[in-house]
């Protein structure tokens, strides 16, 4: 019994130590839109959900760019493809984060 408790404490301590290693300096600061109506999820969870949505949109935008290039028989422009995919991912992230009840504020 004591062995399981010690293992649990060691696990929690290691999770807490590793959580401090995550770099949050490059991510946006999420501010709630309405103080009377609380956001759907806590900021960390909402950010992770919306980053996943943005990643899916990034991959989908790249696939669609390739499909349009094949249909039009023009050579693909990697820089343009990347710019369009990043823009689609950012739009998806902003849309998702606003549906969670937050506004993303970026340091620039």
RODO-2510 file (C-alpha; in nm, 4 decimals, decimal comma):
residues 108
     n   res          X          Y          Z
     1     x     0,0000     0,0000     0,0000
     2     x     0,2760     0,2431     0,0933
     3     x     0,4659     0,1443    -0,2200
     4     x     0,1710     0,2478    -0,4401
     5     x     0,1408     0,5801    -0,2600
     6     x     0,5106     0,6508    -0,3079
     7     x     0,4847     0,5639    -0,6770
     8     x     0,1872     0,7975    -0,7109
     9     x     0,3712     1,0802    -0,5386
    10     x     0,6788     1,0308    -0,7603
    11     x     0,4571     1,0284    -1,0695
    12     x     0,2798     1,3497    -0,9672
    13     x     0,6092     1,5188    -0,8866
    14     x     0,7541     1,4252    -1,2257
    15     x     0,4404     1,5489    -1,4060
    16     x     0,4589     1,8791    -1,2189
    17     x     0,8276     1,9167    -1,3021
    18     x     0,7732     1,8424    -1,6710
    19     x     0,4754     2,0803    -1,6896
    20     x     0,7132     2,3633    -1,6065
    21     x     0,9240     2,2789    -1,9127
    22     x     0,6518     2,3699    -2,1612
    23     x     0,7220     2,6966    -2,3435
    24     x     0,4101     2,9131    -2,3298
    25     x     0,5899     3,2312    -2,4336
    26     x     0,5144     3,1857    -2,8045
    27     x     0,1470     3,1018    -2,7629
    28     x    -0,1354     3,3526    -2,7438
    29     x    -0,2802     3,4785    -2,4183
    30     x    -0,6437     3,3718    -2,3978
    31     x    -0,8817     3,6217    -2,2431
    32     x    -1,2487     3,5414    -2,1753
    33     x    -1,4883     3,7300    -2,3999
    34     x    -1,7694     3,7680    -2,1481
    35     x    -1,7215     3,7759    -1,7722
    36     x    -2,0870     3,6942    -1,7018
    37     x    -2,0859     3,3825    -1,9199
    38     x    -1,7778     3,1718    -1,8362
    39     x    -1,5825     3,0023    -2,1166
    40     x    -1,6599     2,6438    -2,2099
    41     x    -1,3217     2,4959    -2,1049
    42     x    -1,0178     2,6184    -1,9098
    43     x    -0,7614     2,8046    -2,1259
    44     x    -0,5106     2,5181    -2,1463
    45     x    -0,7670     2,2651    -2,2590
    46     x    -0,9259     2,5052    -2,5083
    47     x    -0,5826     2,5863    -2,6539
    48     x    -0,4970     2,2173    -2,6992
    49     x    -0,8327     2,1426    -2,8635
    50     x    -0,7993     2,4350    -3,1020
    51     x    -0,4358     2,3618    -3,1899
    52     x    -0,5446     2,0113    -3,2888
    53     x    -0,8221     2,1587    -3,5055
    54     x    -0,5718     2,3968    -3,6646
    55     x    -0,3331     2,1102    -3,7415
    56     x    -0,6104     1,9163    -3,9140
    57     x    -0,7026     2,2236    -4,1181
    58     x    -0,3363     2,2756    -4,2132
    59     x    -0,3131     1,9223    -4,3522
    60     x    -0,6477     1,9553    -4,5302
    61     x    -0,5478     2,2860    -4,6908
    62     x    -0,2276     2,1288    -4,8243
    63     x    -0,4251     1,8382    -4,9726
    64     x    -0,6711     2,0771    -5,1372
    65     x    -0,3886     2,2882    -5,2808
    66     x    -0,2330     1,9760    -5,4339
    67     x    -0,5706     1,8710    -5,5767
    68     x    -0,6281     2,2157    -5,7324
    69     x    -0,2781     2,2083    -5,8812
    70     x    -0,3428     1,8663    -6,0369
    71     x    -0,6775     1,9757    -6,1805
    72     x    -0,5345     2,2932    -6,3325
    73     x    -0,2127     2,1192    -6,4456
    74     x     0,0034     2,4015    -6,3136
    75     x     0,3221     2,3468    -6,1191
    76     x     0,2843     2,3819    -5,7448
    77     x     0,4443     2,6734    -5,5657
    78     x     0,5669     2,5461    -5,2265
    79     x     0,5789     2,8950    -5,0743
    80     x     0,2232     2,9724    -5,1795
    81     x     0,1055     2,6312    -5,0611
    82     x     0,2642     2,6872    -4,7202
    83     x     0,1200     3,0384    -4,6898
    84     x    -0,2306     2,9190    -4,7722
    85     x    -0,2079     2,6235    -4,5343
    86     x    -0,0826     2,8427    -4,2474
    87     x    -0,3557     3,0985    -4,3089
    88     x    -0,6228     2,8269    -4,3072
    89     x    -0,4844     2,6817    -3,9836
    90     x    -0,4799     3,0230    -3,8157
    91     x    -0,8389     3,0975    -3,9237
    92     x    -0,9460     2,7601    -3,7854
    93     x    -0,7649     2,8254    -3,4551
    94     x    -0,9212     3,1700    -3,4128
    95     x    -1,2662     3,0352    -3,4962
    96     x    -1,2285     2,7441    -3,2549
    97     x    -1,0931     2,9568    -2,9697
    98     x    -1,3760     3,2069    -3,0082
    99     x    -1,6314     2,9251    -3,0004
   100     x    -1,4752     2,8185    -2,6689
   101     x    -1,5426     3,1676    -2,5297
   102     x    -1,1948     3,3218    -2,5558
   103     x    -1,0172     3,5887    -2,7552
   104     x    -0,6578     3,5197    -2,8542
   105     x    -0,4212     3,8099    -2,7806
   106     x    -0,0773     3,7829    -2,9396
   107     x     0,2386     3,9696    -2,8290
   108     x     0,3870     4,1469    -3,1261
***
